[in-house]
Amino acid sequence: MLFGTAVLLAAASVRGVDAQRISRSWDQTYLGANARAWTAVEGPDHAVYVGANRVLRFDGERWKTMNVEGGYAVRAIAFDPRGRMWVGANRQLGYFDPTSDGWSPFRSLTPTLPTGSDIREVWQVFADKRGATFFAQSQILRFRDGQWQRWDFAGARRLPACEIDGVIWFHHGPTGVWSLRGEKPELEIPSDAVNVGEDVVYLATTANRITLVSRRGLFQWHDRQLLPWSPVAMEFVRAHNLTTVCTLPDGRVVIGTLR
């Protein structure tokens, strides 16, 4: 994995970390897979699962590769309450089931997709006890109780999403911020109220407010207005190449950049 600068954000402050010492590293010869990593998730067994051109499992001492046949660039990994691992890759999606001695072979759901589904790029997946919801470039595909639902959002380069208290929130540049809390998506904040640019990288809630992070900066929805959040953070985001964002368990936000 490649990292540039990491930034830790509190409510209205920012702290930059320019470098970290690398204590251990592994290349593709050691791993038996392309070492470029797209995502990393801790599993219910406390191992780390990394999405590369396969799923890589690290238990603290050893790496194991898990093949995702027919797919590449594993960008989406999530675990449901039963321990099933849902996986989204470019041109492939499905799951691994836990077994007494590890994991089952990958079980593809791609052949069961509705006609017209486009999974050339799958970016995120959210799992629950009834199934999983996959976010592709311009489609949302939900597999629930053995049946597919699909919603198309034309004109999207990507649909950045997050899950808060069981509700999935996502941003669609042409129309605005949506929620998926029931049987279909609902528009929550129209695009004319958002106006932070098409290239939203991250969507979250911080202190019970919707927060959007784009290459124009950080914004929070408050009193029916989208307001800049933290002038220092705004300046930093605009000056660097923003690549990823995550929320820590205590509510702080970490921003990663390429520079």
Summary of the structure (lengths in Angstrom):
residues: 259
radius of gyration: 18.5
end to end distance: 14.1
largest distance: 53.5
contacts: 788
relative contact order: 0.12
helix: 8%
strand: 50%
